[in-house]
Amino acid sequence: MFGDEVLATAILDRLLHHCEVIAINGPSYRLKNRLTAVQTTIAATG
């Protein structure tokens, strides 16, 4: 996105310096919806 790994790291460091990072564990709704769409497509064509 920024084209330079060092620049991207510096920008993220500035943005996240005083932030709390929350790790969210669990199933991804985006992945679940994508898998459902792929299975529907396969069932329709197969």
N, C-alpha and C positions, 0 to 999 in steps of 0.2 A: 504494500500500500504506500509506504513512504519511500521505497526504493533503496533504503540504506538501513541496515540492521542497527548500526550504532545510533543513528538519528531516532529510529523508532524506539529503541531502548531508553534513550534520554527523555523523549517525550512521555513515555509511559511512566518513567521514574518521577518526573515532575507532576504528573497527574495523580499518581497513586501514593505520593509521599505521605500525605496526612489522611489517607483513606483506610478504611478497614475492608479487607478482601474477604468475601463470604464464599466459601466453597459449597456448591450445591451438588449433592450426590443423589442420584436416582435416575429413573428412566427419562429419556429425552422425548418430549412430545413431537418435536420436529422429526426425529429419526423414526418414531413410531408411525407417524403419518406418511413418511416417505416409503417405509416398508409396506404399509398397507396399499399405497398407490401402485407400487411395483408388483405386488402380488395380484392386485386386481387386473393390471395390464397383462400379466402372464396368463392369468385364468381366461381372459377374454381372447387372447391370441393363440393359446395353446390348446 
